[in-house]
Amino acid sequence: MQTHAYVAIVTLLAILTYFWMGLAVAGARRRSGIAAPAMTGDPVLERTIRAHYNTLEWLPIFLPSMWLFALYWSDLVAAALGLIWIVGRIVYQLGYVRDPAKRELGFLIQALAAGVLLFGALGRAIWVLVVVQG
């Protein structure tokens, strides 16, 4: 029986990454002098907020896909792909805050990792339904 401890740890690391991005928003607010609830007025603040929100938009795709991949395939492989996703999100955030044109590499890294998790889990679930349960 798999304990799924690796995927549990990566899940928590993903949440910590999201939390770190939230702290980056707070720091950008402090440096710009723009208090909540304002969202505009400083380009760095706007990009920091957008990177944070974009990560939130990807979490519902990434987390269930990673867990289902772990259940249907491998906890270790799912966790490794999850770490790649996290690295991609960090590269995305750091690049986007510096210059929007520098967000593409991070986006590509995380999108590929999420895609493998999503379609790997979906494919295996269909295979189990059709072949195993037949």
KAKAMO-V731417 format. One record per residue. N is the residue number from 0. RES is the residue in one small letter. PSI is psi as a letter, one per 20 degrees, with the letter a starting at -180 (* if undefined). Layout:
N	RES	PSI
N	RES	PSI
//
This chain:
0	m	p
1	q	p
2	t	h
3	h	k
4	a	h
5	y	g
6	v	h
7	a	g
8	i	g
9	v	h
10	t	g
11	l	h
12	l	h
13	a	g
14	i	h
15	l	h
16	t	g
17	y	g
18	f	g
19	w	g
20	m	h
21	g	h
22	l	h
23	a	h
24	v	g
25	a	g
26	g	g
27	a	h
28	r	g
29	r	g
30	r	h
31	s	i
32	g	j
33	i	o
34	a	q
35	a	q
36	p	j
37	a	q
38	m	i
39	t	r
40	g	h
41	d	p
42	p	h
43	v	g
44	l	g
45	e	g
46	r	h
47	t	g
48	i	g
49	r	g
50	a	h
51	h	g
52	y	h
53	n	h
54	t	g
55	l	h
56	e	h
57	w	h
58	l	g
59	p	i
60	i	g
61	f	g
62	l	g
63	p	h
64	s	g
65	m	g
66	w	g
67	l	h
68	f	g
69	a	g
70	l	g
71	y	h
72	w	e
73	s	p
74	d	g
75	l	g
76	v	g
77	a	g
78	a	g
79	a	g
80	l	h
81	g	h
82	l	h
83	i	g
84	w	g
85	i	g
86	v	g
87	g	g
88	r	h
89	i	g
90	v	g
91	y	g
92	q	g
93	l	g
94	g	g
95	y	g
96	v	h
97	r	g
98	d	p
99	p	h
100	a	i
101	k	j
102	r	i
103	e	g
104	l	g
105	g	g
106	f	g
107	l	g
108	i	g
109	q	h
110	a	g
111	l	g
112	a	g
113	a	h
114	g	g
115	v	g
116	l	g
117	l	g
118	f	h
119	g	g
120	a	g
121	l	g
122	g	g
123	r	h
124	a	g
125	i	g
126	w	g
127	v	g
128	l	g
129	v	g
130	v	g
131	v	g
132	q	i
133	g	*
//
